[in-house]
């Protein structure tokens, strides 16, 4: 098992550019199954989750050709549906949360799919109801095979457009149903759809491929089915979660960092939310500059009550950033309540921060009260284990600001979502060693 050895207390300086968006990549890669023509995707992050999904599609019969490290051509003109029923497919799908979005395109184009219970971060319950019920509303049927632990989904007569109101604004659920509906007969209306920038990007790519989608950017999508899609070129947005991670790292280490080409208009309330923690951000064109500061002070609400930072469906704050905000608050002056509404296991890493000297009260599985130290390097080094991608990067932030040398085990979790994070931060002055 790989580990990071981190020497804390190093201030960083320089410029860094975020990778392509991981969550967008998983969606648009699955969308390449909707056409037999060539689809080229650029700005792909070279990370484990993306590479594993590409490998899964390759084994499914999709031709993949890397133009360069971050650009890949996909052509799904010879898909091997028999592979869906193999033990290898089940195991590979179970190890990757993004594999769930293979289902919609396969059912839409070929009339069948197999859905193992997908893997990913162990951050609490992540239901499949939105996906399966939505596909059923479109005309598919599904049966659970308990011996193989998979759902067999079929639509021998094809899919039929219908109005549906989603039970939750699920990002992956919305992506799956949009990809299903573009080839369905008639009109599909999806209300309470997720409307994150990455869903918007998926919809725009599908439109370039010949799909007819109205309402992009809203929670009400109207999709008129077409008989076939063609090829397209698509470039991923910068990863907003990595942008937030770098802002948090700069704050934790009192550093001067410039984030280049972050697509500011697609960050939503992320910059303003960091400002509520007292972190100074300057937007210059499409860049963000974080200036060195001796200390930052957490804001309070207008009535003087303690600040609460909570996640919410877009345009609210992404749940993937709550771990970053929590760790950053440990160094600030003041108090804040972090409310993680969506996943009940995502805050369980705070015991590691408490061991490092952070003042945190875990109120329940969803809420943690943080009393900031009001000074840099207030944490002490520790040995830790990364439980998931976002907690892993949060623990790396804590280690970078701590006094002494920390060790973080299970960094494969971090590698799932962050490309060469140690090398890129070391170029700014960090001391992170991979062992």
C-alpha positions as semicolon CSV with decimal commas, in nm:
position;residue;x (nm);y (nm);z (nm)
1;X;0,000;0,000;0,000
2;X;0,146;0,337;-0,105
3;X;0,187;0,626;0,137
4;X;0,271;0,995;0,144
5;X;0,537;1,125;0,379
6;X;0,462;1,494;0,430
7;X;0,685;1,754;0,591
8;X;0,452;2,019;0,722
9;X;0,495;2,393;0,759
10;X;0,608;2,473;0,403
11;X;0,465;2,785;0,246
12;X;0,391;2,752;-0,124
13;X;0,433;3,000;-0,405
14;X;0,368;2,990;-0,777
15;X;0,109;2,902;-1,037
16;X;-0,092;2,585;-1,083
17;X;-0,362;2,484;-1,330
18;X;-0,646;2,249;-1,234
19;X;-0,690;1,920;-1,414
20;X;-0,992;1,836;-1,625
21;X;-1,307;1,760;-1,428
22;X;-1,324;1,403;-1,301
23;X;-1,702;1,389;-1,265
24;X;-1,760;1,534;-1,611
25;X;-1,512;1,288;-1,760
26;X;-1,700;0,987;-1,622
27;X;-2,026;1,111;-1,777
28;X;-1,903;1,202;-2,124
29;X;-1,690;0,888;-2,158
30;X;-2,003;0,678;-2,101
31;X;-2,187;0,892;-2,359
32;X;-1,949;0,770;-2,631
33;X;-2,144;0,442;-2,623
34;X;-2,443;0,622;-2,781
35;X;-2,291;0,638;-3,130
36;X;-2,090;0,422;-3,366
37;X;-1,897;0,727;-3,481
38;X;-1,575;0,867;-3,336
39;X;-1,590;1,094;-3,030
40;X;-1,277;1,282;-2,919
41;X;-1,249;1,404;-2,559
42;X;-0,969;1,636;-2,448
43;X;-0,844;1,767;-2,111
44;X;-0,902;1,423;-1,957
45;X;-0,739;1,389;-1,614
46;X;-0,484;1,108;-1,591
47;X;-0,634;0,959;-1,274
48;X;-0,733;0,610;-1,162
49;X;-1,112;0,647;-1,182
50;X;-1,103;0,784;-1,538
51;X;-0,842;0,535;-1,657
52;X;-1,036;0,244;-1,507
53;X;-1,356;0,352;-1,684
54;X;-1,172;0,381;-2,015
55;X;-1,029;0,034;-1,957
56;X;-1,380;-0,099;-1,888
57;X;-1,512;0,045;-2,216
58;X;-1,211;-0,092;-2,404
59;X;-1,287;-0,441;-2,274
60;X;-1,649;-0,387;-2,379
61;X;-1,527;-0,344;-2,735
62;X;-1,495;0,034;-2,765
63;X;-1,189;0,133;-2,968
64;X;-0,979;0,383;-2,773
65;X;-0,685;0,575;-2,908
66;X;-0,483;0,824;-2,704
67;X;-0,379;1,129;-2,908
68;X;-0,179;1,252;-2,609
69;X;-0,183;1,200;-2,234
70;X;-0,505;1,399;-2,192
71;X;-0,686;1,343;-2,523
72;X;-0,852;1,020;-2,628
73;X;-1,062;0,906;-2,924
74;X;-1,351;0,666;-2,862
75;X;-1,542;0,465;-3,122
76;X;-1,812;0,225;-3,009
77;X;-1,890;0,061;-3,344
78;X;-1,819;-0,296;-3,233
79;X;-1,956;-0,328;-2,879
80;X;-1,939;-0,679;-2,733
81;X;-2,258;-0,716;-2,529
82;X;-2,157;-1,067;-2,418
83;X;-1,889;-0,906;-2,200
84;X;-2,166;-0,760;-1,981
85;X;-2,242;-1,110;-1,851
86;X;-1,887;-1,197;-1,749
87;X;-1,747;-1,210;-1,398
88;X;-1,472;-0,972;-1,505
89;X;-1,726;-0,704;-1,601
90;X;-1,903;-0,743;-1,268
91;X;-1,584;-0,708;-1,064
92;X;-1,453;-0,411;-1,261
93;X;-1,789;-0,232;-1,241
94;X;-1,819;-0,296;-0,869
95;X;-1,486;-0,120;-0,816
96;X;-1,592;0,199;-0,993
97;X;-1,887;0,427;-0,912
98;X;-1,886;0,581;-1,260
99;X;-1,971;0,243;-1,415
100;X;-2,338;0,302;-1,328
101;X;-2,356;0,553;-1,617
102;X;-2,275;0,285;-1,873
103;X;-2,628;0,155;-1,818
104;X;-2,833;0,432;-1,980
105;X;-2,642;0,445;-2,310
106;X;-2,641;0,065;-2,345
107;X;-3,015;0,032;-2,284
108;X;-3,091;0,324;-2,516
109;X;-2,880;0,199;-2,805
110;X;-2,879;-0,181;-2,766
111;X;-3,184;-0,254;-2,551
112;X;-2,995;-0,425;-2,271
113;X;-2,751;-0,360;-1,989
114;X;-2,617;-0,526;-1,675
115;X;-2,576;-0,315;-1,362
116;X;-2,365;-0,452;-1,077
117;X;-2,380;-0,257;-0,755
118;X;-2,113;0,006;-0,831
119;X;-1,817;0,091;-0,612
120;X;-1,655;0,423;-0,526
121;X;-1,610;0,608;-0,198
122;X;-1,751;0,459;0,121
123;X;-1,927;0,778;0,227
124;X;-2,273;0,645;0,307
125;X;-2,573;0,520;0,115
126;X;-2,573;0,595;-0,258
127;X;-2,902;0,468;-0,392
128;X;-2,969;0,336;-0,740
129;X;-3,343;0,405;-0,724
130;X;-3,329;0,721;-0,937
131;X;-3,151;0,534;-1,214
132;X;-3,364;0,220;-1,213
133;X;-3,704;0,382;-1,161
134;X;-3,627;0,638;-1,432
135;X;-3,530;0,366;-1,680
136;X;-3,844;0,174;-1,589
137;X;-4,054;0,484;-1,657
138;X;-3,892;0,500;-2,002
139;X;-4,002;0,145;-2,073
140;X;-3,715;-0,074;-1,954
141;X;-3,760;-0,367;-1,716
142;X;-3,510;-0,487;-1,458
143;X;-3,460;-0,796;-1,249
144;X;-3,210;-0,854;-0,971
145;X;-2,996;-1,168;-0,997
146;X;-2,901;-1,237;-0,635
147;X;-2,654;-1,511;-0,727
148;X;-2,448;-1,271;-0,941
149;X;-2,543;-0,955;-0,749
150;X;-2,640;-0,768;-1,067
151;X;-2,947;-0,603;-1,218
152;X;-3,036;-0,727;-1,566
153;X;-3,203;-0,443;-1,758
154;X;-3,379;-0,490;-2,091
155;X;-3,584;-0,280;-2,331
156;X;-3,651;-0,506;-2,633
157;X;-3,904;-0,261;-2,781
158;X;-3,684;0,040;-2,719
159;X;-3,748;0,333;-2,487
160;X;-4,046;0,568;-2,496
161;X;-4,038;0,934;-2,387
162;X;-4,237;1,030;-2,078
163;X;-4,266;1,299;-1,809
164;X;-4,080;1,216;-1,489
165;X;-4,021;1,396;-1,162
166;X;-3,699;1,270;-1,004
167;X;-3,713;1,180;-0,635
168;X;-3,377;1,352;-0,590
169;X;-3,158;1,577;-0,803
170;X;-2,904;1,301;-0,853
171;X;-2,614;1,399;-1,080
172;X;-2,536;1,048;-1,201
173;X;-2,907;0,966;-1,215
174;X;-2,976;1,271;-1,430
175;X;-2,682;1,189;-1,657
176;X;-2,800;0,830;-1,702
177;X;-3,158;0,930;-1,784
178;X;-3,055;1,209;-2,022
179;X;-2,834;0,963;-2,212
180;X;-3,122;0,715;-2,220
181;X;-3,378;0,971;-2,339
182;X;-3,181;1,111;-2,634
183;X;-3,250;0,790;-2,831
184;X;-3,600;0,725;-2,691
185;X;-3,910;0,769;-2,908
186;X;-4,100;1,092;-2,848
187;X;-4,045;1,357;-2,582
188;X;-3,898;1,302;-2,236
189;X;-3,936;1,569;-1,968
190;X;-3,710;1,541;-1,663
191;X;-3,808;1,766;-1,372
192;X;-3,588;1,811;-1,062
193;X;-3,292;1,728;-1,285
194;X;-2,943;1,803;-1,155
195;X;-2,807;2,111;-1,330
196;X;-2,437;2,114;-1,234
197;X;-2,196;2,255;-1,495
198;X;-2,087;1,899;-1,573
199;X;-2,445;1,796;-1,657
200;X;-2,465;2,106;-1,876
201;X;-2,142;1,999;-2,046
202;X;-2,280;1,649;-2,108
203;X;-2,597;1,796;-2,260
204;X;-2,400;2,032;-2,486
205;X;-2,183;1,746;-2,607
206;X;-2,493;1,539;-2,683
207;X;-2,643;1,832;-2,876
208;X;-2,327;1,850;-3,087
209;X;-2,379;1,479;-3,151
210;X;-2,729;1,549;-3,282
211;X;-2,945;1,523;-2,968
212;X;-3,233;1,765;-2,907
213;X;-3,224;1,896;-2,551
214;X;-3,396;2,208;-2,417
215;X;-3,358;2,370;-2,075
216;X;-2,984;2,311;-2,036
217;X;-2,868;2,475;-1,713
218;X;-3,209;2,444;-1,545
219;X;-3,372;2,166;-1,344
220;X;-3,631;2,107;-1,618
221;X;-3,498;1,928;-1,925
222;X;-3,703;1,850;-2,234
223;X;-3,551;1,590;-2,464
224;X;-3,688;1,500;-2,805
225;X;-3,555;1,161;-2,908
226;X;-3,363;1,106;-3,230
227;X;-3,290;0,785;-3,416
228;X;-2,910;0,812;-3,411
229;X;-2,622;1,029;-3,292
230;X;-2,295;1,109;-3,465
231;X;-1,940;1,190;-3,357
232;X;-1,814;1,508;-3,191
233;X;-1,520;1,676;-3,019
234;X;-1,549;1,774;-2,654
235;X;-1,321;1,947;-2,402
236;X;-1,369;1,904;-2,028
237;X;-1,408;2,195;-1,788
238;X;-1,148;2,245;-1,515
239;X;-1,226;2,041;-1,204
240;X;-1,406;2,270;-0,958
241;X;-1,326;2,033;-0,670
242;X;-0,956;2,057;-0,744
243;X;-0,988;2,436;-0,764
244;X;-1,145;2,432;-0,418
245;X;-0,877;2,195;-0,291
246;X;-0,599;2,431;-0,403
247;X;-0,774;2,727;-0,242
248;X;-0,792;2,531;0,083
249;X;-0,426;2,426;0,061
250;X;-0,318;2,787;0,004
251;X;-0,519;2,899;0,305
252;X;-0,387;2,619;0,528
253;X;-0,025;2,699;0,445
254;X;-0,048;3,080;0,428
255;X;0,070;3,073;0,068
256;X;0,067;3,288;-0,245
257;X;-0,081;3,078;-0,524
258;X;-0,232;3,167;-0,860
259;X;-0,484;2,922;-1,005
260;X;-0,481;2,950;-1,383
261;X;-0,773;2,893;-1,620
262;X;-1,030;2,786;-1,361
263;X;-1,346;2,881;-1,560
264;X;-1,466;3,122;-1,292
265;X;-1,821;3,139;-1,430
266;X;-1,864;2,766;-1,362
267;X;-1,751;2,779;-0,997
268;X;-2,086;2,906;-0,867
269;X;-2,072;3,007;-0,499
270;X;-1,741;2,831;-0,429
271;X;-1,527;3,151;-0,421
272;X;-1,782;3,337;-0,206
273;X;-1,805;3,043;0,034
274;X;-1,428;3,048;0,088
275;X;-1,451;3,421;0,146
276;X;-1,692;3,348;0,434
277;X;-1,399;3,169;0,599
278;X;-1,193;3,486;0,564
279;X;-0,980;3,361;0,275
280;X;-0,884;3,644;0,038
281;X;-0,948;3,560;-0,327
282;X;-0,887;3,791;-0,621
283;X;-1,039;3,705;-0,959
284;X;-0,827;3,817;-1,253
285;X;-0,989;3,720;-1,580
286;X;-1,023;3,343;-1,559
287;X;-0,760;3,310;-1,284
288;X;-0,788;3,318;-0,906
289;X;-0,512;3,462;-0,688
290;X;-0,488;3,361;-0,321
291;X;-0,269;3,608;-0,131
292;X;-0,053;3,514;0,164
293;X;-0,218;3,602;0,493
294;X;-0,097;3,571;0,850
295;X;-0,439;3,460;0,967
296;X;-0,793;3,459;0,839
297;X;-1,115;3,511;1,033
298;X;-1,438;3,321;0,986
299;X;-1,735;3,543;0,909
300;X;-2,063;3,528;1,100
301;X;-2,418;3,574;0,982
302;X;-2,561;3,926;0,979
303;X;-2,741;3,866;1,309
304;X;-2,414;3,759;1,470
305;X;-2,489;3,388;1,480
306;X;-2,226;3,124;1,400
307;X;-2,159;3,066;1,033
308;X;-2,297;2,743;0,883
309;X;-2,150;2,600;0,563
310;X;-2,368;2,330;0,412
311;X;-2,384;2,135;0,088
312;X;-2,680;2,149;-0,150
313;X;-2,770;2,057;-0,507
314;X;-2,631;2,300;-0,765
315;X;-2,617;2,597;-0,755
316;X;-2,552;2,519;-0,390
317;X;-2,214;2,410;-0,258
318;X;-2,084;2,072;-0,377
319;X;-2,072;1,803;-0,104
320;X;-1,727;1,708;-0,238
321;X;-1,588;2,032;-0,091
322;X;-1,718;2,006;0,266
323;X;-1,408;1,816;0,383
324;X;-1,190;2,094;0,242
325;X;-1,386;2,365;0,424
326;X;-1,376;2,171;0,748
327;X;-0,998;2,135;0,749
328;X;-0,939;2,495;0,640
329;X;-1,154;2,618;0,930
330;X;-0,925;2,450;1,187
331;X;-0,657;2,716;1,119
332;X;-0,889;3,017;1,113
333;X;-1,000;3,249;1,392
334;X;-1,360;3,181;1,489
335;X;-1,614;2,899;1,471
336;X;-1,821;2,737;1,197
337;X;-2,072;2,456;1,170
338;X;-2,008;2,221;0,878
339;X;-2,331;2,049;0,771
340;X;-2,285;1,755;0,532
341;X;-2,644;1,677;0,435
342;X;-2,606;1,424;0,155
343;X;-2,377;1,151;0,292
344;X;-2,381;1,024;0,648
345;X;-2,026;0,884;0,659
346;X;-1,826;1,164;0,504
347;X;-1,733;1,339;0,829
348;X;-1,599;1,033;1,008
349;X;-1,241;1,126;0,920
350;X;-1,247;1,412;1,174
351;X;-1,112;1,183;1,448
352;X;-0,778;1,200;1,264
353;X;-0,789;1,580;1,279
354;X;-0,876;1,571;1,649
355;X;-0,570;1,352;1,707
356;X;-0,368;1,625;1,533
357;X;-0,496;1,883;1,781
358;X;-0,793;2,027;1,592
359;X;-1,088;2,144;1,802
360;X;-1,384;1,974;1,640
361;X;-1,708;1,845;1,787
362;X;-1,875;1,578;1,574
363;X;-2,236;1,656;1,660
364;X;-2,381;1,366;1,458
365;X;-2,298;1,188;1,130
366;X;-2,392;1,499;0,933
367;X;-2,265;1,795;1,141
368;X;-1,934;1,902;1,286
369;X;-1,860;2,219;1,483
370;X;-1,510;2,357;1,424
371;X;-1,343;2,599;1,665
372;X;-1,050;2,743;1,473
373;X;-0,709;2,784;1,636
374;X;-0,649;3,128;1,487
375;X;-0,291;3,050;1,390
376;X;-0,094;2,860;1,127
377;X;0,085;2,532;1,202
378;X;-0,138;2,469;1,505
379;X;-0,180;2,102;1,414
380;X;0,076;1,836;1,500
381;X;0,197;1,562;1,269
382;X;0,027;1,223;1,274
383;X;-0,006;0,892;1,095
384;X;-0,330;0,869;0,901
385;X;-0,521;0,656;0,651
386;X;-0,709;0,804;0,357
387;X;-1,066;0,664;0,367
388;X;-1,187;0,821;0,040
389;X;-1,084;1,075;-0,225
390;X;-1,208;1,394;-0,060
391;X;-1,117;1,301;0,297
392;X;-0,777;1,199;0,162
393;X;-0,703;1,540;0,012
394;X;-0,832;1,703;0,332
395;X;-0,589;1,496;0,540
396;X;-0,309;1,592;0,300
397;X;-0,400;1,958;0,359
398;X;-0,382;1,904;0,734
399;X;-0,045;1,730;0,706
400;X;0,096;2,014;0,494
401;X;0,007;2,266;0,764
402;X;0,111;2,055;1,065
403;X;0,431;2,072;1,265
404;X;0,655;1,776;1,189
405;X;0,635;1,486;0,947
406;X;0,308;1,304;0,881
407;X;0,236;0,979;0,701
408;X;-0,079;0,912;0,501
409;X;-0,154;0,553;0,405
410;X;-0,391;0,427;0,133
411;X;-0,310;0,718;-0,099
412;X;-0,447;0,516;-0,390
413;X;-0,775;0,676;-0,284
414;X;-0,629;1,022;-0,347
415;X;-0,486;0,909;-0,682
416;X;-0,838;0,814;-0,790
417;X;-0,929;1,182;-0,810
418;X;-0,609;1,392;-0,823
419;X;-0,347;1,369;-1,095
420;X;0,015;1,363;-0,969
421;X;-0,091;1,576;-0,673
422;X;0,239;1,529;-0,493
423;X;0,452;1,631;-0,794
424;X;0,239;1,935;-0,873
425;X;0,240;2,064;-0,514
426;X;0,612;1,998;-0,477
427;X;0,671;2,229;-0,773
428;X;0,519;2,504;-0,557
429;X;0,742;2,430;-0,260
430;X;0,565;2,146;-0,076
431;X;0,761;1,850;0,061
432;X;0,555;1,542;-0,015
433;X;0,729;1,212;-0,074
434;X;0,562;0,906;-0,222
435;X;0,672;0,579;-0,064
